[in-house]
Amino acid sequence: MDKELEKDEIKILKSQIAKLTLEGKLRKDIGNELERQKKLALEAKNELHLLTEKLSKYLSPQLYDILFSGYESTSASSSRKKLTIFFSDLVQFTRLSDKLEPEELTEMLNFYLTEMSNIALESGGTIDKYIGDAILIFFGDPESSGHQEDAAKCVSMAIDMQKRMKELRNNWIKDFGLEKPLSARIGISTGYCSVGNFGSASRLDYTVIGSAVNLAARLQTSCKEDGILLSKDTYWQVKEKFQCNNAGKIEVKGFAEAISTYEVLF
C-alpha cells in the first residue's frame, strides 16, 4: 500500500516537473520571440527612416511635413490661390554646357542649385522643380503669410540669390575653370494659379500652373543679366519695401496687352 502511494506521489511529482519544464520552455520561447519582434520592429523603423530621408530630397520641406502628417491628400486635386512665382535661369548656359565635360557640368550645376536652394528654403519658398539650370519656386502654398508678405519674401529671396551669385564670382573661375563668372536672370510675377496634385492615378506631381507661371518665365527672359524683373502685380505688393524702377512694357506671348515691368534695385 505504502509502495503504491509512493509510486503515485512520484508520478505526480514527475508530472509537476514536466509541467514546470514546459512552462519554462514556453516563457523562454516567448521571450525569444519578443526579442525577435523588437529587433524586426527596430530594423523596420531604421529602414523607414532611411527611406523618408531619401524621399525628403525630392520634396519641399513644407510638402514633406504635410504629407507625413497625414493632412495632405494624395489624390489628384488642386485649388486656386494667389501666389508669387519665381523663375530664374543662367545666362548662356547652353553654350557653356557644350564646352564642359558632363562630369564637370554636373558638379558645377549641382553646386549652383545647392547654393540657390539653400537660400530658397531659408526664405520659406516652395521649390517646385529644376528644369536644367532653371529654377521654379513659389510662395503662398502650402503655407502663406498673406499676399503682400509672400511677395516680399520672394523678392527678398531673389535679391539674396543675386548677391550670392556675385560672392561666388571667383568660384566659377577658380573651382570650375570657367572663362567668366556665371550670371542669372530672375523674373517674378503674382497672380491666381492652380496649385496642387496633378497627374495620373499612379503618379502625381505637386506643382503650380497658370498665366502667372508663364509670365514669370517671360519676365526672366526679358530681364538683364544679374537683374530681377517684376510684374505690375508683384510691384504693387512690394513697392513700399523695395526700391524699383519702371522698366517699361514688354509684349508677352499669350497676353493680349503689353505687360508693365519693374526692375528691382539692390
C-alpha positions as CSV (number, residue, x, y, z in Angstrom):
1,M,0.0,0.0,0.0
2,D,2.8,2.3,1.0
3,K,4.6,1.4,-2.2
4,E,1.6,2.3,-4.3
5,L,1.2,5.7,-2.6
6,E,4.9,6.3,-3.1
7,K,4.5,5.5,-6.8
8,D,1.5,7.9,-7.1
9,E,3.5,10.7,-5.5
10,I,6.4,10.1,-7.8
11,K,4.0,10.2,-10.8
12,I,2.5,13.5,-9.5
13,L,6.0,14.9,-8.9
14,K,7.2,13.9,-12.4
15,S,4.0,15.5,-13.8
16,Q,4.6,18.7,-12.0
17,I,8.3,18.8,-13.0
18,A,7.3,18.2,-16.7
19,K,4.7,21.0,-16.4
20,L,7.2,23.4,-14.9
21,T,9.8,22.4,-17.5
22,L,7.2,23.1,-20.3
23,E,6.2,26.4,-18.7
24,G,9.9,27.4,-18.5
25,K,10.5,26.5,-22.1
26,L,7.3,28.4,-23.2
27,R,8.5,31.5,-21.3
28,K,11.9,31.2,-22.9
29,D,10.3,30.8,-26.4
30,I,8.0,33.8,-25.8
31,G,10.9,35.9,-24.5
32,N,13.0,35.0,-27.6
33,E,10.1,35.8,-29.9
34,L,9.5,39.1,-28.2
35,E,13.2,40.0,-28.7
36,R,13.0,38.9,-32.3
37,Q,9.9,41.0,-32.9
38,K,11.6,44.0,-31.2
39,K,14.6,43.6,-33.4
40,L,12.4,43.4,-36.5
41,A,10.5,46.5,-35.5
42,L,13.7,48.4,-34.9
43,E,15.1,47.3,-38.3
44,A,11.8,48.3,-40.0
45,K,11.9,51.7,-38.2
46,N,15.5,52.3,-39.4
47,E,14.6,51.3,-43.0
48,L,11.6,53.7,-42.9
49,H,13.8,56.5,-41.6
50,L,16.3,56.0,-44.4
51,L,13.5,55.8,-46.9
52,T,11.8,59.0,-45.7
53,E,15.2,60.7,-45.5
54,K,15.8,59.9,-49.2
55,L,12.3,60.9,-50.1
56,S,12.7,64.3,-48.4
57,K,15.3,65.2,-51.0
58,Y,12.6,65.0,-53.7
59,L,10.1,67.2,-51.8
60,S,10.0,70.7,-50.5
61,P,10.1,70.7,-46.7
62,Q,6.6,72.2,-46.4
63,L,5.1,69.5,-48.6
64,Y,7.1,66.7,-46.9
65,D,5.9,67.8,-43.4
66,I,2.2,68.0,-44.6
67,L,2.3,64.6,-46.4
68,F,3.8,62.7,-43.5
69,S,1.5,64.4,-41.0
70,G,-1.4,62.8,-43.0
71,Y,-3.0,66.2,-43.6
72,E,-2.4,66.4,-47.4
73,S,-4.5,64.1,-49.7
74,T,-2.6,62.0,-52.2
75,S,-5.4,62.2,-54.8
76,A,-5.3,64.3,-58.0
77,S,-6.7,67.6,-56.8
78,S,-5.9,71.3,-56.9
79,S,-7.1,74.7,-55.7
80,R,-7.0,78.3,-56.9
81,K,-4.7,80.6,-54.9
82,K,-3.0,83.9,-55.3
83,L,0.7,83.1,-55.4
84,T,4.0,84.8,-56.1
85,I,6.0,82.9,-58.7
86,F,9.8,83.0,-59.1
87,F,11.6,81.8,-62.2
88,S,15.4,82.0,-62.7
89,D,17.8,80.9,-65.5
90,L,21.5,81.1,-66.0
91,V,22.7,83.3,-68.9
92,Q,24.1,81.4,-71.9
93,F,24.1,78.1,-70.1
94,T,23.5,76.1,-73.2
95,R,26.7,77.4,-74.8
96,L,28.6,76.7,-71.6
97,S,27.3,73.1,-71.4
98,D,28.8,72.4,-74.8
99,K,32.2,73.4,-73.6
100,L,32.3,71.4,-70.3
101,E,32.7,67.7,-69.8
102,P,29.5,66.0,-68.5
103,E,31.1,65.4,-65.1
104,E,32.3,69.0,-64.8
105,L,28.9,70.3,-65.8
106,T,27.1,68.1,-63.3
107,E,29.4,69.2,-60.5
108,M,29.0,72.9,-61.3
109,L,25.3,72.7,-61.8
110,N,24.7,70.8,-58.5
111,F,26.8,73.4,-56.7
112,Y,24.8,76.3,-58.2
113,L,21.5,74.6,-57.4
114,T,22.5,73.8,-53.9
115,E,23.5,77.4,-53.2
116,M,20.3,78.8,-54.6
117,S,18.1,76.1,-52.9
118,N,19.6,76.8,-49.5
119,I,18.5,80.5,-49.9
120,A,15.1,79.4,-51.1
121,L,14.5,77.1,-48.1
122,E,15.7,79.8,-45.6
123,S,13.2,82.2,-47.2
124,G,10.3,79.8,-46.9
125,G,9.8,79.3,-50.6
126,T,8.3,76.1,-52.1
127,I,10.8,74.7,-54.7
128,D,8.6,73.4,-57.5
129,K,11.2,72.0,-59.8
130,Y,14.6,72.3,-61.5
131,I,14.5,72.5,-65.3
132,G,18.1,72.0,-66.2
133,D,19.7,75.2,-64.9
134,A,16.3,76.9,-64.4
135,I,14.5,77.1,-61.0
136,L,10.8,77.4,-60.4
137,I,9.8,78.5,-56.8
138,F,6.5,79.8,-55.5
139,F,5.3,81.5,-52.3
140,G,1.8,81.2,-50.9
141,D,1.3,77.4,-50.7
142,P,1.2,75.1,-48.8
143,E,1.9,77.9,-46.3
144,S,1.1,81.6,-46.7
145,S,2.0,84.7,-44.8
146,G,-0.5,86.8,-46.8
147,H,-0.2,88.1,-50.3
148,Q,2.0,91.1,-49.6
149,E,4.3,89.2,-47.3
150,D,4.6,86.2,-49.7
151,A,5.6,88.6,-52.5
152,A,8.1,90.5,-50.2
153,K,9.7,87.2,-49.2
154,C,10.1,86.2,-52.8
155,V,11.7,89.5,-53.8
156,S,14.0,89.4,-50.8
157,M,15.0,85.8,-51.7
158,A,15.8,86.9,-55.3
159,I,18.0,89.7,-54.0
160,D,19.8,87.3,-51.7
161,M,20.4,85.0,-54.6
162,Q,21.8,87.6,-56.9
163,K,24.1,88.8,-54.1
164,R,25.3,85.3,-53.5
165,M,26.0,84.9,-57.3
166,K,28.3,88.0,-57.0
167,E,30.0,86.5,-54.0
168,L,30.7,83.3,-56.0
169,R,32.3,85.1,-59.0
170,N,35.8,83.8,-58.1
171,N,34.5,80.2,-57.5
172,W,33.2,79.9,-61.0
173,I,36.6,80.7,-62.5
174,K,38.9,79.1,-59.9
175,D,36.9,75.9,-59.0
176,F,35.2,75.2,-62.3
177,G,37.6,76.7,-64.8
178,L,35.1,79.0,-66.5
179,E,36.3,81.8,-68.7
180,K,33.9,84.2,-66.9
181,P,31.6,84.1,-63.9
182,L,28.0,82.8,-64.2
183,S,25.2,85.2,-64.1
184,A,21.5,84.7,-63.7
185,R,18.2,86.4,-64.7
186,I,15.2,86.4,-62.5
187,G,11.5,87.0,-63.2
188,I,8.8,87.3,-60.6
189,S,5.0,87.6,-61.0
190,T,2.0,87.5,-58.7
191,G,-1.4,86.1,-59.6
192,Y,-4.0,83.4,-59.2
193,C,-2.8,79.9,-60.1
194,S,-4.0,76.4,-59.8
195,V,-1.8,74.6,-57.2
196,G,-1.9,71.0,-56.0
197,N,-1.6,67.4,-57.2
198,F,-1.6,66.9,-61.0
199,G,-1.0,63.7,-62.8
200,S,-2.4,60.2,-63.0
201,A,-3.7,57.6,-60.6
202,S,-0.2,56.0,-60.5
203,R,1.9,59.1,-60.3
204,L,1.3,62.7,-59.1
205,D,3.3,65.9,-59.3
206,Y,2.7,68.7,-56.7
207,T,3.1,71.8,-58.9
208,V,1.6,75.1,-60.0
209,I,0.1,76.1,-63.3
210,G,-1.4,79.3,-64.6
211,S,-0.7,82.5,-66.5
212,A,1.4,83.9,-63.6
213,V,3.8,81.0,-64.0
214,N,4.2,81.7,-67.8
215,L,4.6,85.4,-67.1
216,A,7.4,84.8,-64.6
217,A,9.3,82.8,-67.2
218,R,8.8,85.5,-69.8
219,L,9.9,88.2,-67.4
220,Q,13.1,86.2,-66.8
221,T,13.8,86.1,-70.5
222,S,13.3,89.9,-70.8
223,C,15.5,90.6,-67.7
224,K,19.0,91.9,-68.0
225,E,22.0,89.9,-66.6
226,D,22.2,89.8,-62.8
227,G,18.8,91.5,-62.6
228,I,15.4,91.0,-61.1
229,L,12.3,91.9,-63.1
230,L,8.8,92.2,-61.6
231,S,5.3,92.1,-63.0
232,K,3.0,95.0,-62.1
233,D,1.0,92.9,-59.7
234,T,4.2,92.0,-57.8
235,Y,5.4,95.6,-57.8
236,W,2.2,96.8,-56.2
237,Q,2.6,94.2,-53.4
238,V,6.2,95.2,-52.6
239,K,6.7,98.8,-53.7
240,E,6.7,100.0,-50.0
241,K,9.6,97.7,-49.1
242,F,11.8,97.7,-52.2
243,Q,13.2,100.3,-54.5
244,C,12.2,99.7,-58.1
245,N,12.5,101.4,-61.5
246,N,9.8,101.3,-64.2
247,A,11.4,99.1,-66.9
248,G,8.7,99.8,-69.5
249,K,6.3,97.4,-71.2
250,I,7.0,94.1,-72.9
251,E,5.0,92.1,-75.4
252,V,4.4,88.6,-74.0
253,K,3.1,85.7,-75.9
254,G,-0.3,84.6,-74.6
255,F,-1.2,88.0,-73.2
256,A,-3.5,90.4,-75.1
257,E,-1.9,93.6,-73.8
258,A,1.7,94.7,-73.2
259,I,2.9,93.9,-69.7
260,S,4.3,96.6,-67.4
261,T,7.6,95.6,-65.8
262,Y,9.7,96.9,-62.9
263,E,13.4,96.4,-62.1
264,V,14.4,95.8,-58.5
265,L,17.3,98.0,-57.4
266,F,19.7,96.4,-54.8
